[in-house]
Structures are given as C-alpha cells and as structure tokens.
Amino acid sequence: MATNLKMIVAACWVLMQASSGIAGENITGEATEFSSWFDVTERCVRVTPMPGAVFSDNDVAEEKSLCELDLYNMNIGICPKIWSTSPSVVLYDLAGSKLEDKRRKFQEDICPGGKAAKYVATSELARLKFTMNNPGTSAAYAPAPILYYHLSRYLDTEVHVAPAVWRSIDAQVLLGEVAVDGAIFTEGTRTSKIHAAWQTIVDTIRDPESYAKPGSYGTSDDLLIADGALAYGTLLNASGSGFDEEVNGIEIDSDTIDSDTNVRGMRYFLQTPGLIALQIDAPIAEAIDVGIARAAPPVSETMPDGLSPKQVAFWARELSETALLDFILSQQDRPGNIDKKDFYYWIAGDQVNHVAAGSHTLGDGTVPDDALLIQRAVLNDNDAAGRVEYYNDAWIAGILSRLRHFDAGVYRKLQELAADIHEQGPVWGWLKTSAGISWEESEMIGSNAVAAAETLAQTCEIGLLRFDLDPEAFLVNGAPQEEPVPCRVE
C-alpha cells in the first residue's frame, strides 16, 4: 500500500502548532509520510511509548499496520461514519471485493448506506477520529484514545484497549471526499449530533474562525494545523459489538450530554453484576454471587440461560480497570460504550488456555467440547476524555472509593505512577511533551492519577481492599487466594 509514501526510519518528532494550548502542542514518535492528491504532506505517527509501559508484539504490529494505511491507495475506500454521535473517517479494504480498484464507485454508491458498507468491502481497516466540542455535538477529543492505549500498557490491564496512532489528512481531501457527504447523508437523521459534527467540520475547513462560538470548547486548532492545510486525529481499529445491559447498564436514550444524563447512566452502570461484586466486602466468590443476585435489571431477564460466576470474575477484573482508566483520564461517557470479544477458555493440566471464538469452534481439534465461552471487555470508544471541561463520571460517582476488590499488579503500577507524578519523573515528562495534550490537561491527568492512588491506598489501609481479582485462578478453583500487598510504595 505504498503510493507516495516515505518512511522516516529514525525516531522523529512532529510538532502540532496549537496557539490556544487546548489541542496540545507536541506529538513525538516515529512518523510515516504520505503525499495527498494535492501534494500536501500527511503524517502518521507511532507515538513515543509512555515510559514504563510494555507493548506486545501484536501492539507494535498493529501500530505499524495502521501507519501503513495510505488514504490514496485505490483499494482503500474512505467513508464518513454517519451513525452514532461522533464523526470519523472509516477506512475500508476493497482488495478482493466486488469493487476492487473501484474506490470512487464505492464511495459514491456504498458510503451513503452507512454500516452496510462493511458488507460490500472485504473488511473495515480503521477509523480516523477527530476532536469535536461544538454546541449540539457529542464530546470527543482526539488524543484520548492514545492516552488510554499507553496508560493501559503502563498499568498492564487485562481489559483490552485498542492501539492508536496520530494521523493527519489533507483538509481539502477530508472536505471533498468525506465531510460534505457526511453532512448531507446525516441531514434529518434521528441523532442530530452526528449531523452537527460533520457540518462543523465542513464549516471549520472553509472558515476556521467559525469553530469558536458560544458553548464550544477550544478553537479550530483542535481540528486543523499547518494554517488549515491539514486536519488531524487518532487512527485506530475500533470496530466491535457492544455489550448489553449486563455490562453497559440500562441505555439512556438522550441526545444530550449533561450532568443529569451522566448521573442516571452511571447509576444503572453501578447496578451491573460485575460492578456490584466489586463493591461487596466479602471473598470474591461470595461477592460475585451477590452481584448476580442483585443486578438490575435481573439477570433472569437479560440472560435467560443464566450467568456463570466464572464469566463475572472476568468482568469484575475488567470493570475495575475501566473505572481506574476512566478516573485518571476524566471520561464522561462510559456507560453504553464497552464492546465485547468472545473467547473459548479451557484447562489442560494446570494450564489455562484460550483462543478467540471467531476463528474456532467447540470440538474443532483445538478447542475441546467442554470449553467455556467467555465474553471479554474491549474499550474501543475512549474519546470523551482528557479535557478539563469534561465531566469525570468515575470521580463524580465515587467508583474507586466503592471498590472492595482489585488486582495486585495493577495496584502496584498505579502507586508507581503516582510516585512518578510526585517526583515529576519520566511519565510526567511524557504527558507534558509527547501525548499531544496541553499542560493544563497533563496537570489534570497527573492530579487524577495521584488521587486514584490515594483513594485506593486509604481503602487498603483500613482493611477494605482485597487483592483477589484473578479470573484465570477463578476458572481453576473458584476461590483465588488474596494476595498481600503493601498499601504504600516503600
């Protein structure tokens, strides 16, 4: 996929000018360059790793794959996302499809169909997400998915967060091939936010000063750089199917984001089986039984075939980590935005094995007939975070202070993170210079991390925090041993 592509082999840095200080001033990392139809240089940047974070071979491969996507390859179709609430460019692979080498026909005939485009293309490759904080739109901040990705690898979480890279695009290409169509296709739709977002992008590219209006956050610098020649955002493979009420909570049908909507959404979120279990001061097996019994709506209504405690053990671990990430990064839109991926788990001797269910079936020679299907949580939608203007739902709801169960390893990493912030260490420096956020935003994230560590440490010191979230051990014997952990970093 290498048309007009130049690799910058050595680590390099890309400077995002943001006179407002809101969009962030620096992104550092290894960049790949592309040339647009109009000979404008675009960049994809694999962001400098957060110090102390550990990235798997799959993470690195995914980052590289994302930064190899050339928007001018004739077998990559680009469509406006015209569903849900936040705008993004959806990249589709046309190679091997009925419309191979017919990019224009795909974009003219298939993109208006919205989600149906993925059934015509070979696959969805990625989405390029933008910042959007205008009146009538859904809150979205492009650096947030990058922050989630790197912080999750620092904390070594079990909940999966999709790899994310920084990407710029010729503003005129975005306007002509995607944004105008996005505004047209969404006009008159039930969800007004997506239309308002695409219309804002169109108006901002044509007249950058139009972005700043009463009720908006930031300026056109949140969307445009290089004197308006480039738009920028975060590129990631964020496709997935959403969890139902047993993890996401009862859906709030609202076209607004306000404190009342958030409070109601979080109240239902806290009544899911995994989060109830996390709040019960009892051994984890007993807490999970309570979570299943007390869930609202009842599990008998949402899952008529029943809910395995082994499944809830995985959800409890993942939701505790989700709450921590959301608290630190000031997420205001978590309920309803957790995706899932199915795996088969089985025990062979003293070894717990698992494979993705999509590529295997029970009794296929790899997966035994009695393997257990486990739904794992995936955090794909993380863009309503990172800004000082956003509601911090996890903080407002007091989720961390409610927790009575946590993982020992994640706890230790959190205390190390807080120590780094106190000492203005390497992670602190990364937040200030490499993450594409403003100093004010990095200060907020640092303060949130310290507050998270202190909140859990205080719960630990009064003997109300059990370090027993080991879902694989739960599979083996149903009663993980509680691990002794010092409440404070020595």
MOQUICOR-V117993 format. One record per run of one state. SS is the DSSP state (A for helix, B for strand, O for the rest). FROM is the first residue (numbers start at 1). LEN is the number of residues. If there is no record, write none. Layout:
SS,FROM,LEN / SS,FROM,LEN
This chain:
O,1,4 / B,5,3 / O,8,4 / B,12,4 / O,16,10 / B,26,10 / O,36,5 / B,41,7 / O,48,9 / A,57,10 / O,67,9 / B,76,5 / O,81,7 / B,88,6 / O,94,9 / A,103,18 / O,121,2 / B,123,7 / O,130,2 / B,132,1 / O,133,7 / B,140,1 / O,141,2 / A,143,13 / O,156,4 / B,160,2 / O,162,2 / B,164,7 / A,171,15 / O,186,6 / A,192,15 / O,207,1 / A,208,4 / O,212,8 / A,220,3 / O,223,1 / B,224,2 / O,226,4 / B,230,7 / O,237,4 / B,241,2 / O,243,2 / A,245,4 / O,249,10 / A,259,11 / O,270,3 / A,273,6 / O,279,5 / A,284,11 / O,295,4 / A,299,4 / O,303,6 / A,309,21 / O,330,9 / B,339,10 / O,349,2 / B,351,6 / A,357,3 / O,360,12 / B,372,8 / O,380,13 / A,393,4 / O,397,2 / A,399,4 / O,403,2 / B,405,2 / O,407,1 / A,408,16 / O,424,2 / A,426,8 / O,434,1 / B,435,1 / O,436,3 / A,439,23 / O,462,4 / B,466,2 / O,468,3 / A,471,7 / O,478,13
